[in-house]
Amino acid sequence: MTTIHVWHCGQVYVDQALAFREKLLHPAPYTGILRPKSKKNWVPVSTYLIQHQKGNILIDTGWSEEIRTSPKKHLGWFSHALFKAKLLPGQSVREQLYAIGLRPKDLDIVLLSHLHVDHVSGIKDLIDSSKFLTSAIEWKSANKDVGYNRSMWQDVPIQTFEMETIPFGPYNKGIDLFQEGTVYLVFTPGHSKGLFSVMVKTDGGWVLIVSDVAYAERSWKESIIPGITSNAEEALRSLQWVQQFSLRDDCRCILANHDPTIKPHIIT
């Protein structure tokens, strides 16, 4: 039986335009600059532990415990200027692993959906994990383009995968993680160049974990792409695929990383 733990590993304080793109005279509303507090909210930073017959899989890492003491140093000037981060005691991914009797060394794969700071911040807290994996497209972009903090994964042995043809996704690209049709990494670019979602097969149907393809259910229901994108057309195409997938009879649920309506829970 596959079990999925949905965890909140901290919160992030962002402008609503970062989550839901707005068409305004303001040149960059997602930055929150010159925007009122009424446009800003604390939203969760989520991680997901999949306890699968093939091993323990973690999706993304949440905030590092360093956020509690040195947020500006940890985030870097660009990210620290865009948002605030908060990590309460007991909320780090390492602490939540300990709470269920696991250690970082018990993780067989840490999947990095993409390499933005709120998804890789806690990576060094998990350095004893067996394997870190992201897409080759994302790895190339993150080590070249602006908007990333490369110090976060410095000296971490991240491996990459190349896209193959799969039966899912807006581009039918990704990988069948275990080559048995139970966990797919689905290429869903647009928010970042190499972003992937994760499909997990359970007895009740597919659980689709979409990272930042969507910030909430409203995103795919109203076709609102994120405020920050590497390619707006790709972001919309990926979002439309999520919307179509949500209508499938075998879609059990869809989890967006920063959706405040999704509370920590366990899917069995």
Backbone as CSV, one residue per row, in Angstrom:
resi,resn,N_x,N_y,N_z,CA_x,CA_y,CA_z,C_x,C_y,C_z
1,MET,0.841,-1.202,0.000,0.000,0.000,0.000,0.873,1.248,0.000
2,THR,0.504,2.229,-0.797,1.229,3.494,-0.869,0.592,4.503,0.073
3,THR,1.426,5.178,0.855,0.971,6.217,1.776,1.661,7.527,1.428
4,ILE,0.897,8.613,1.404,1.448,9.933,1.102,1.212,10.851,2.295
5,HIS,2.292,11.371,2.852,2.211,12.348,3.936,2.315,13.747,3.322
6,VAL,1.318,14.570,3.550,1.338,15.954,3.083,1.761,16.822,4.263
7,TRP,2.926,17.445,4.149,3.483,18.241,5.244,3.607,19.706,4.839
8,HIS,3.416,20.592,5.812,3.771,21.989,5.662,5.092,22.200,6.386
9,CYS,6.108,22.551,5.635,7.445,22.766,6.194,7.769,24.248,6.182
10,GLY,6.924,25.002,6.889,7.081,26.445,6.969,6.050,27.179,6.147
11,GLN,6.177,28.499,6.164,5.293,29.378,5.412,6.106,30.441,4.688
12,VAL,5.489,31.043,3.683,6.112,32.137,2.952,5.084,33.255,2.793
13,TYR,5.547,34.485,2.977,4.690,35.672,2.913,4.898,36.318,1.544
14,VAL,3.884,36.214,0.687,4.046,36.680,-0.693,2.877,37.557,-1.118
15,ASP,3.133,38.331,-2.148,2.058,39.087,-2.784,1.175,38.116,-3.567
16,GLN,-0.112,38.355,-3.567,-1.037,37.462,-4.271,-0.747,37.392,-5.759
17,ALA,-0.095,38.426,-6.299,0.239,38.430,-7.725,1.378,37.464,-8.047
18,LEU,2.113,37.024,-7.018,3.122,35.997,-7.235,2.457,34.651,-7.506
19,ALA,1.315,34.446,-6.853,0.574,33.199,-7.023,-0.372,33.237,-8.214
20,PHE,-1.031,34.378,-8.395,-2.048,34.527,-9.438,-1.712,35.770,-10.273
21,ARG,-1.270,35.550,-11.493,-0.815,36.655,-12.341,-1.907,37.708,-12.517
22,GLU,-1.524,38.961,-12.349,-2.447,40.078,-12.505,-1.986,40.981,-13.646
23,LYS,-2.940,41.506,-14.385,-2.640,42.454,-15.458,-2.916,43.852,-14.944
24,LEU,-1.840,44.546,-14.584,-1.948,45.862,-13.970,-0.955,46.826,-14.612
25,LEU,-1.078,48.100,-14.266,-0.094,49.082,-14.704,1.229,48.881,-13.965
26,HIS,1.133,48.317,-12.774,2.332,48.005,-12.004,3.194,47.045,-12.836
27,PRO,4.481,47.369,-13.060,5.311,46.543,-13.948,5.633,45.150,-13.399
28,ALA,5.648,45.010,-12.075,5.998,43.712,-11.494,5.299,43.545,-10.143
29,PRO,3.982,43.366,-10.162,3.246,43.287,-8.888,3.663,42.102,-8.018
30,TYR,4.182,41.039,-8.648,4.583,39.855,-7.880,5.699,40.154,-6.886
31,THR,6.445,41.247,-7.073,7.518,41.600,-6.141,6.968,42.110,-4.817
32,GLY,5.711,42.593,-4.821,5.125,43.161,-3.612,5.533,44.595,-3.351
33,ILE,6.430,45.138,-4.174,6.902,46.510,-3.995,5.781,47.495,-4.315
34,LEU,5.558,48.452,-3.406,4.506,49.463,-3.542,3.112,48.840,-3.601
35,ARG,2.961,47.689,-2.980,1.668,47.013,-2.914,1.210,46.990,-1.451
36,PRO,-0.080,47.154,-1.202,-0.578,47.191,0.182,-0.536,45.815,0.841
37,LYS,-0.562,45.799,2.166,-0.548,44.549,2.915,-1.768,43.689,2.606
38,SER,-2.848,44.330,2.210,-4.073,43.585,1.890,-3.884,42.655,0.703
39,LYS,-2.818,42.874,-0.082,-2.535,42.033,-1.246,-1.547,40.909,-0.916
40,LYS,-1.159,40.786,0.361,-0.135,39.817,0.726,-0.677,38.821,1.743
41,ASN,-0.166,37.600,1.689,-0.659,36.541,2.562,0.453,35.556,2.912
42,TRP,0.308,34.916,4.075,1.154,33.789,4.424,0.553,32.531,3.809
43,VAL,1.355,31.781,3.083,0.894,30.524,2.486,1.889,29.423,2.838
44,PRO,1.440,28.179,2.830,2.345,27.083,3.215,3.409,26.782,2.175
45,VAL,4.504,26.228,2.659,5.537,25.629,1.813,5.468,24.133,2.089
46,SER,5.057,23.366,1.095,4.729,21.964,1.319,5.818,21.008,0.847
47,THR,5.884,19.870,1.523,6.662,18.729,1.047,5.776,17.495,1.140
48,TYR,6.195,16.434,0.472,5.369,15.221,0.407,6.260,13.997,0.562
49,LEU,5.953,13.186,1.550,6.668,11.927,1.737,5.800,10.798,1.205
50,ILE,6.310,10.080,0.213,5.603,8.935,-0.360,6.269,7.667,0.153
51,GLN,5.527,6.900,0.911,6.016,5.600,1.373,5.482,4.540,0.418
52,HIS,6.360,4.126,-0.468,6.032,3.268,-1.600,6.718,1.921,-1.421
53,GLN,6.208,0.911,-2.073,6.819,-0.420,-1.958,8.267,-0.429,-2.437
54,LYS,8.632,0.540,-3.274,9.999,0.627,-3.786,10.895,1.493,-2.898
55,GLY,10.313,2.127,-1.867,11.138,2.944,-0.980,10.451,4.225,-0.548
56,ASN,11.175,5.023,0.224,10.679,6.312,0.713,11.107,7.424,-0.232
57,ILE,10.119,8.142,-0.747,10.366,9.209,-1.711,9.904,10.527,-1.107
58,LEU,10.763,11.529,-1.099,10.385,12.865,-0.645,10.330,13.801,-1.848
59,ILE,9.276,14.609,-1.918,9.166,15.610,-2.979,9.404,16.984,-2.374
60,ASP,10.498,17.622,-2.776,10.923,18.940,-2.306,11.311,18.905,-0.831
61,THR,11.882,20.014,-0.337,12.540,19.956,0.973,12.028,20.965,1.996
62,GLY,11.127,21.886,1.590,10.673,22.895,2.548,11.800,23.829,2.952
63,TRP,11.537,24.653,3.985,12.546,25.606,4.446,13.623,24.923,5.277
64,SER,14.828,25.393,5.122,15.938,24.954,5.956,15.754,25.463,7.388
65,GLU,16.295,24.745,8.343,16.264,25.196,9.733,17.063,26.483,9.916
66,GLU,17.939,26.812,8.964,18.712,28.056,9.017,17.817,29.289,8.867
67,ILE,16.620,29.103,8.301,15.670,30.209,8.153,15.353,30.833,9.508
68,ARG,15.378,30.033,10.560,15.022,30.521,11.902,16.033,31.525,12.442
69,THR,17.275,31.404,12.016,18.330,32.232,12.598,18.965,33.223,11.625
70,SER,19.061,32.845,10.346,19.762,33.706,9.377,19.005,33.757,8.049
71,PRO,17.771,34.270,8.045,16.970,34.221,6.819,17.577,34.987,5.644
72,LYS,18.118,36.164,5.902,18.666,36.970,4.802,19.880,36.305,4.182
73,LYS,20.759,35.785,5.020,21.951,35.100,4.525,21.571,33.854,3.750
74,HIS,20.608,33.117,4.273,20.228,31.855,3.652,19.535,32.063,2.313
75,LEU,18.613,33.010,2.250,17.817,33.207,1.044,18.575,33.928,-0.059
76,GLY,19.493,34.816,0.311,20.133,35.653,-0.689,19.322,36.923,-0.901
77,TRP,19.947,37.946,-1.427,19.317,39.268,-1.490,18.068,39.283,-2.360
78,PHE,18.085,38.536,-3.495,16.958,38.582,-4.429,15.706,38.006,-3.788
79,SER,15.810,36.805,-3.251,14.648,36.152,-2.660,14.193,36.868,-1.395
80,HIS,15.147,37.326,-0.601,14.790,38.017,0.642,14.049,39.318,0.354
81,ALA,14.325,39.917,-0.797,13.623,41.148,-1.171,12.192,40.871,-1.625
82,LEU,11.936,39.650,-2.114,10.614,39.310,-2.643,9.642,38.847,-1.566
83,PHE,10.131,38.131,-0.566,9.205,37.540,0.395,9.867,37.282,1.740
84,LYS,9.044,36.974,2.734,9.507,36.581,4.056,9.243,35.085,4.241
85,ALA,10.075,34.459,5.064,9.928,33.034,5.331,9.790,32.801,6.831
86,LYS,9.057,31.749,7.170,8.843,31.411,8.578,8.832,29.890,8.728
87,LEU,9.548,29.404,9.762,9.597,27.972,10.034,9.468,27.766,11.539
88,LEU,8.315,27.263,11.970,8.057,27.051,13.385,8.763,25.787,13.885
89,PRO,9.006,25.689,15.194,9.616,24.476,15.751,8.804,23.232,15.383
90,GLY,9.508,22.195,14.974,8.856,20.946,14.608,8.403,20.872,13.167
91,GLN,8.552,21.971,12.390,8.022,21.993,11.024,9.045,21.658,9.949
92,SER,10.325,21.633,10.270,11.289,21.321,9.212,11.079,19.887,8.747
93,VAL,11.499,19.596,7.538,11.282,18.249,7.008,12.043,17.217,7.838
94,ARG,13.229,17.594,8.322,13.983,16.656,9.156,13.235,16.369,10.454
95,GLU,12.682,17.403,11.071,11.928,17.222,12.311,10.671,16.387,12.088
96,GLN,10.033,16.571,10.938,8.817,15.803,10.666,9.146,14.349,10.326
97,LEU,10.291,14.117,9.731,10.741,12.740,9.537,10.976,12.065,10.888
98,TYR,11.676,12.762,11.779,11.942,12.209,13.101,10.643,11.860,13.825
99,ALA,9.617,12.692,13.637,8.348,12.499,14.348,7.660,11.190,13.969
100,ILE,7.978,10.640,12.782,7.373,9.363,12.379,8.411,8.235,12.372
101,GLY,9.524,8.495,13.040,10.511,7.444,13.221,11.486,7.249,12.082
102,LEU,11.639,8.238,11.214,12.563,8.146,10.087,13.688,9.165,10.223
103,ARG,14.749,8.954,9.487,15.892,9.857,9.421,16.158,10.185,7.953
104,PRO,16.885,11.252,7.663,17.221,11.530,6.262,17.844,10.352,5.533
105,LYS,18.634,9.543,6.238,19.274,8.387,5.600,18.261,7.329,5.163
106,ASP,17.024,7.429,5.680,15.977,6.483,5.298,15.270,6.881,4.008
107,LEU,15.606,8.046,3.459,15.011,8.498,2.201,15.775,7.878,1.036
108,ASP,15.062,7.162,0.171,15.701,6.530,-0.984,15.879,7.507,-2.138
109,ILE,14.918,8.426,-2.300,15.013,9.446,-3.355,14.416,10.746,-2.836
110,VAL,15.126,11.841,-3.028,14.568,13.176,-2.812,14.369,13.797,-4.188
111,LEU,13.105,13.949,-4.582,12.777,14.549,-5.870,12.695,16.069,-5.716
112,LEU,13.367,16.782,-6.589,13.343,18.247,-6.581,12.552,18.689,-7.801
113,SER,11.290,19.081,-7.585,10.398,19.415,-8.697,10.976,20.541,-9.542
114,HIS,11.609,21.493,-8.890,12.400,22.534,-9.537,13.279,23.137,-8.453
115,LEU,14.160,24.057,-8.806,15.214,24.464,-7.883,15.056,25.883,-7.346
116,HIS,13.832,26.405,-7.324,13.594,27.681,-6.652,13.802,27.505,-5.153
117,VAL,14.133,28.599,-4.472,14.622,28.503,-3.094,13.636,27.826,-2.141
118,ASP,12.344,28.068,-2.305,11.384,27.493,-1.361,11.166,25.999,-1.582
119,HIS,11.793,25.444,-2.596,11.684,24.000,-2.861,12.974,23.248,-2.568
120,VAL,14.095,23.974,-2.455,15.377,23.311,-2.177,16.060,23.835,-0.917
121,SER,15.445,24.766,-0.231,16.065,25.396,0.931,16.584,24.381,1.943
122,GLY,15.808,23.325,2.208,16.181,22.367,3.238,17.053,21.222,2.761
123,ILE,17.626,21.330,1.583,18.329,20.192,0.983,19.529,19.739,1.821
124,LYS,20.260,20.677,2.426,21.437,20.279,3.200,21.065,19.668,4.547
125,ASP,19.837,19.904,5.003,19.354,19.211,6.201,19.133,17.730,5.916
126,LEU,19.127,17.368,4.617,18.845,15.988,4.198,20.040,15.352,3.505
127,ILE,21.229,15.863,3.770,22.414,15.472,3.013,22.701,13.973,3.088
128,ASP,22.190,13.290,4.119,22.436,11.854,4.254,21.483,10.996,3.430
129,SER,20.560,11.623,2.701,19.628,10.862,1.872,20.379,10.134,0.764
130,SER,19.772,9.058,0.266,20.464,8.211,-0.704,20.655,8.862,-2.065
131,LYS,19.658,9.654,-2.515,19.709,10.150,-3.881,18.879,11.421,-4.016
132,PHE,19.433,12.423,-4.692,18.716,13.653,-5.022,18.543,13.692,-6.544
133,LEU,17.326,13.993,-6.994,17.045,13.879,-8.426,16.206,15.051,-8.912
134,THR,16.632,15.672,-10.012,15.849,16.699,-10.690,16.001,16.493,-12.192
135,SER,15.260,17.270,-12.972,15.347,17.101,-14.428,16.607,17.773,-14.970
136,ALA,17.152,17.214,-16.037,18.347,17.791,-16.657,18.072,19.204,-17.167
137,ILE,16.851,19.440,-17.632,16.484,20.780,-18.125,16.527,21.784,-16.986
138,GLU,15.966,21.406,-15.828,15.963,22.312,-14.678,17.371,22.548,-14.160
139,TRP,18.176,21.514,-14.116,19.546,21.631,-13.632,20.353,22.606,-14.485
140,LYS,20.208,22.491,-15.778,20.931,23.394,-16.675,20.473,24.831,-16.478
141,SER,19.163,25.039,-16.389,18.623,26.383,-16.213,19.043,26.976,-14.879
142,ALA,18.938,26.189,-13.815,19.220,26.695,-12.473,20.678,27.075,-12.288
143,ASN,21.563,26.446,-13.043,22.982,26.760,-12.924,23.441,27.827,-13.923
144,LYS,22.474,28.426,-14.628,22.810,29.455,-15.610,21.956,30.709,-15.454
145,ASP,20.672,30.540,-15.212,19.729,31.655,-15.240,19.641,32.366,-13.894
146,VAL,19.079,33.585,-13.915,18.843,34.330,-12.686,17.607,33.763,-11.985
147,GLY,17.443,34.117,-10.703,16.274,33.678,-9.955,16.514,32.444,-9.111
148,TYR,17.778,31.967,-9.063,18.130,30.795,-8.273,19.238,31.162,-7.290
149,ASN,19.308,30.434,-6.199,20.392,30.602,-5.234,21.213,29.323,-5.235
150,ARG,22.265,29.309,-6.028,23.039,28.093,-6.246,23.808,27.622,-5.003
151,SER,23.988,28.521,-4.038,24.686,28.109,-2.821,23.880,27.073,-2.037
152,MET,22.571,27.018,-2.266,21.729,26.096,-1.512,22.061,24.638,-1.813
153,TRP,22.464,24.341,-3.035,22.778,22.942,-3.371,24.268,22.715,-3.609
154,GLN,25.078,23.690,-3.251,26.520,23.519,-3.400,26.985,22.304,-2.602
155,ASP,27.754,21.445,-3.233,28.307,20.226,-2.636,27.261,19.139,-2.386
156,VAL,26.045,19.307,-2.885,25.024,18.264,-2.792,25.060,17.450,-4.087
157,PRO,25.143,16.140,-4.019,25.286,15.313,-5.229,23.952,15.099,-5.956
158,ILE,23.486,16.136,-6.619,22.210,16.054,-7.329,22.407,15.337,-8.660
159,GLN,21.569,14.332,-8.912,21.556,13.628,-10.189,20.415,14.161,-11.051
160,THR,20.498,13.930,-12.345,19.470,14.434,-13.261,18.927,13.298,-14.130
161,PHE,17.728,13.541,-14.661,17.140,12.589,-15.604,16.775,13.305,-16.899
162,GLU,16.856,12.585,-17.988,16.447,13.086,-19.294,14.985,12.718,-19.543
163,MET,14.294,13.557,-20.251,12.892,13.303,-20.549,12.730,12.154,-21.538
164,GLU,11.755,11.299,-21.245,11.373,10.228,-22.149,9.905,10.409,-22.518
165,THR,9.419,9.619,-23.452,8.007,9.663,-23.820,7.197,8.867,-22.804
166,ILE,6.175,9.512,-22.231,5.266,8.854,-21.288,3.829,9.154,-21.725
167,PRO,2.847,8.432,-21.184,1.458,8.626,-21.634,0.728,9.780,-20.944
168,PHE,1.449,10.636,-20.219,0.807,11.704,-19.467,1.519,13.032,-19.687
169,GLY,0.771,14.113,-19.407,1.366,15.436,-19.408,1.057,16.249,-20.637
170,PRO,1.301,17.562,-20.557,1.015,18.444,-21.684,1.912,18.191,-22.888
171,TYR,3.063,17.563,-22.658,4.005,17.272,-23.738,4.309,15.773,-23.849
172,ASN,3.623,14.958,-23.041,3.898,13.513,-22.994,5.382,13.230,-22.789
173,LYS,5.982,14.023,-21.884,7.391,13.872,-21.559,7.563,13.722,-20.053
174,GLY,8.587,12.964,-19.661,8.882,12.743,-18.261,9.536,11.393,-18.094
175,ILE,9.360,10.765,-16.931,9.853,9.403,-16.756,8.893,8.605,-15.880
176,ASP,8.882,7.300,-16.123,8.211,6.345,-15.252,9.273,5.961,-14.226
177,LEU,9.160,6.477,-12.998,10.256,6.432,-12.034,10.737,5.012,-11.760
178,PHE,9.818,4.082,-11.562,10.193,2.707,-11.240,9.919,1.728,-12.377
179,GLN,9.546,2.271,-13.550,9.271,1.441,-14.722,8.180,0.406,-14.458
180,GLU,7.169,0.812,-13.658,6.064,-0.091,-13.371,4.717,0.618,-13.361
181,GLY,4.699,1.896,-13.759,3.443,2.611,-13.919,2.777,3.084,-12.643
182,THR,3.531,3.211,-11.545,2.921,3.666,-10.290,3.342,5.072,-9.886
183,VAL,4.500,5.532,-10.360,4.968,6.890,-10.072,5.558,7.477,-11.347
184,TYR,4.951,8.562,-11.805,5.449,9.257,-12.994,5.926,10.659,-12.618
185,LEU,7.061,11.046,-13.191,7.504,12.431,-13.132,7.120,13.054,-14.465
186,VAL,6.223,14.031,-14.424,5.580,14.555,-15.626,6.097,15.965,-15.920
187,PHE,6.651,16.157,-17.097,7.197,17.447,-17.517,6.072,18.468,-17.659
188,THR,6.079,19.488,-16.774,5.037,20.525,-16.781,5.705,21.898,-16.677
189,PRO,6.400,22.319,-17.717,7.188,23.557,-17.646,6.328,24.805,-17.709
190,GLY,6.986,25.919,-17.474,6.322,27.223,-17.597,6.630,28.117,-16.423
191,HIS,6.428,27.604,-15.210,6.852,28.352,-14.023,8.366,28.380,-13.976
192,SER,8.971,27.245,-14.281,10.409,27.169,-14.528,10.614,26.256,-15.734
193,LYS,11.812,26.264,-16.287,12.045,25.563,-17.551,11.959,24.046,-17.425
194,GLY,12.352,23.518,-16.264,12.399,22.067,-16.132,11.472,21.518,-15.073
195,LEU,10.468,22.277,-14.694,9.534,21.867,-13.644,8.817,20.565,-14.003
196,PHE,8.717,19.667,-13.015,7.915,18.466,-13.229,6.927,18.284,-12.086
197,SER,5.789,17.680,-12.414,4.791,17.257,-11.435,4.991,15.770,-11.170
198,VAL,4.341,15.267,-10.126,4.479,13.856,-9.767,3.097,13.219,-9.677
199,MET,2.917,12.135,-10.416,1.695,11.337,-10.358,1.956,10.083,-9.541
200,VAL,1.117,9.838,-8.550,1.274,8.667,-7.690,-0.003,7.842,-7.753
201,LYS,0.130,6.561,-8.078,-1.032,5.687,-8.168,-1.364,5.125,-6.785
202,THR,-2.610,5.312,-6.355,-3.086,4.755,-5.095,-4.317,3.902,-5.374
203,ASP,-4.778,3.190,-4.358,-5.975,2.355,-4.542,-7.192,3.179,-4.917
204,GLY,-7.207,4.445,-4.500,-8.351,5.305,-4.794,-8.216,6.119,-6.064
205,GLY,-7.133,5.918,-6.818,-6.908,6.675,-8.045,-5.602,7.449,-7.979
206,TRP,-5.382,8.280,-8.994,-4.136,9.053,-9.077,-4.156,10.250,-8.137
207,VAL,-3.053,10.450,-7.443,-2.791,11.691,-6.726,-1.783,12.462,-7.561
208,LEU,-2.140,13.677,-7.951,-1.277,14.500,-8.793,-0.728,15.657,-7.964
209,ILE,0.581,15.676,-7.812,1.274,16.706,-7.031,1.918,17.662,-8.030
210,VAL,1.371,18.887,-8.118,1.711,19.768,-9.241,2.729,20.854,-8.918
211,SER,3.301,20.826,-7.698,4.301,21.826,-7.336,3.745,23.228,-7.583
212,ASP,4.449,24.046,-8.404,4.014,25.427,-8.660,3.414,25.613,-10.051
213,VAL,3.016,24.524,-10.690,2.231,24.680,-11.924,0.981,25.493,-11.599
214,ALA,0.427,25.234,-10.416,-0.739,25.948,-9.900,-0.481,26.269,-8.439
215,TYR,-0.997,27.398,-7.983,-0.843,27.757,-6.578,-2.039,27.340,-5.745
216,ALA,-3.144,27.042,-6.391,-4.358,26.617,-5.691,-5.336,26.086,-6.730
217,GLU,-6.424,25.497,-6.270,-7.442,24.979,-7.176,-7.973,26.077,-8.102
218,ARG,-8.049,27.280,-7.577,-8.495,28.419,-8.379,-7.655,28.586,-9.647
219,SER,-6.377,28.243,-9.553,-5.466,28.428,-10.684,-5.957,27.690,-11.916
220,TRP,-6.253,26.380,-11.769,-6.665,25.632,-12.961,-8.133,25.827,-13.278
221,LYS,-8.944,26.141,-12.303,-10.359,26.376,-12.595,-10.575,27.678,-13.355
222,GLU,-9.715,28.680,-13.083,-9.867,29.985,-13.731,-8.741,30.270,-14.715
223,SER,-7.883,29.294,-14.957,-6.759,29.425,-15.905,-5.878,30.630,-15.581
224,ILE,-5.443,30.719,-14.322,-4.566,31.796,-13.878,-3.175,31.228,-13.637
225,ILE,-2.233,31.617,-14.457,-0.870,31.123,-14.312,-0.153,31.880,-13.190
226,PRO,0.954,31.348,-12.700,1.713,32.050,-11.659,2.243,33.401,-12.142
227,GLY,2.562,34.264,-11.174,3.082,35.584,-11.520,4.478,35.534,-12.105
228,ILE,5.264,34.564,-11.683,6.617,34.371,-12.216,6.624,33.137,-13.109
229,THR,7.038,33.311,-14.355,7.121,32.200,-15.295,8.393,32.307,-16.122
230,SER,8.874,31.171,-16.575,9.967,31.162,-17.550,9.399,31.293,-18.955
231,ASN,8.137,30.850,-19.123,7.461,30.922,-20.412,5.960,30.869,-20.160
232,ALA,5.267,31.975,-20.418,3.840,32.066,-20.093,2.997,31.084,-20.902
233,GLU,3.345,30.854,-22.161,2.580,29.920,-22.992,2.716,28.499,-22.470
234,GLU,3.920,28.120,-22.100,4.123,26.788,-21.531,3.408,26.657,-20.188
235,ALA,3.435,27.716,-19.390,2.758,27.692,-18.092,1.262,27.466,-18.260
236,LEU,0.679,28.108,-19.245,-0.757,27.942,-19.493,-1.053,26.539,-20.011
237,ARG,-0.220,26.046,-20.890,-0.439,24.686,-21.423,-0.359,23.649,-20.301
238,SER,0.614,23.800,-19.410,0.738,22.875,-18.284,-0.471,22.988,-17.362
239,LEU,-0.919,24.211,-17.119,-2.078,24.428,-16.249,-3.341,23.837,-16.857
240,GLN,-3.490,23.970,-18.148,-4.669,23.398,-18.821,-4.654,21.881,-18.751
241,TRP,-3.464,21.283,-18.801,-3.389,19.828,-18.638,-3.848,19.418,-17.239
242,VAL,-3.447,20.180,-16.225,-3.888,19.899,-14.853,-5.404,19.990,-14.767
243,GLN,-5.962,21.009,-15.394,-7.428,21.177,-15.374,-8.112,19.971,-16.031
244,GLN,-7.583,19.523,-17.148,-8.144,18.354,-17.832,-7.997,17.097,-16.983
245,PHE,-6.859,16.966,-16.332,-6.626,15.792,-15.497,-7.595,15.761,-14.313
246,SER,-7.934,16.940,-13.795,-8.833,17.017,-12.644,-10.216,16.445,-12.956
247,LEU,-10.571,16.353,-14.239,-11.881,15.857,-14.654,-11.908,14.348,-14.867
248,ARG,-10.751,13.715,-14.785,-10.689,12.266,-14.990,-11.368,11.526,-13.842
249,ASP,-12.014,10.446,-14.160,-12.662,9.630,-13.138,-11.655,9.020,-12.170
250,ASP,-10.428,8.800,-12.649,-9.423,8.177,-11.792,-8.490,9.190,-11.131
251,CYS,-8.875,10.473,-11.152,-8.121,11.499,-10.435,-8.659,11.589,-9.014
252,ARG,-7.865,11.168,-8.070,-8.295,11.181,-6.663,-8.212,12.582,-6.072
253,CYS,-7.075,13.257,-6.296,-6.930,14.639,-5.829,-5.724,15.273,-6.490
254,ILE,-5.696,16.600,-6.444,-4.570,17.373,-6.963,-4.053,18.256,-5.835
255,LEU,-2.738,18.234,-5.638,-2.116,18.980,-4.556,-1.188,20.044,-5.132
256,ALA,-1.489,21.306,-4.847,-0.625,22.422,-5.225,0.198,22.827,-4.008
257,ASN,1.457,23.136,-4.215,2.396,23.282,-3.114,2.011,24.359,-2.103
258,HIS,1.482,25.482,-2.571,1.261,26.623,-1.678,-0.221,26.893,-1.398
259,ASP,-1.055,25.899,-1.611,-2.497,26.078,-1.439,-2.851,26.117,0.051
260,PRO,-3.333,27.261,0.567,-3.645,27.358,1.994,-4.854,26.549,2.414
261,THR,-5.646,26.073,1.461,-6.823,25.274,1.822,-6.460,23.807,2.068
262,ILE,-5.246,23.410,1.680,-4.805,22.030,1.894,-4.039,21.964,3.220
263,LYS,-4.572,21.228,4.145,-3.964,21.089,5.462,-3.086,19.826,5.485
264,PRO,-2.123,19.765,6.401,-1.328,18.536,6.533,-2.229,17.336,6.807
265,HIS,-2.009,16.264,6.070,-2.819,15.069,6.251,-2.100,13.882,5.635
266,ILE,-2.699,12.708,5.763,-2.113,11.487,5.224,-3.117,10.868,4.248
267,ILE,-2.619,10.496,3.067,-3.417,9.824,2.057,-2.991,8.368,2.028
268,THR,-3.946,7.449,2.243,-3.616,6.027,2.231,-4.389,5.321,1.137
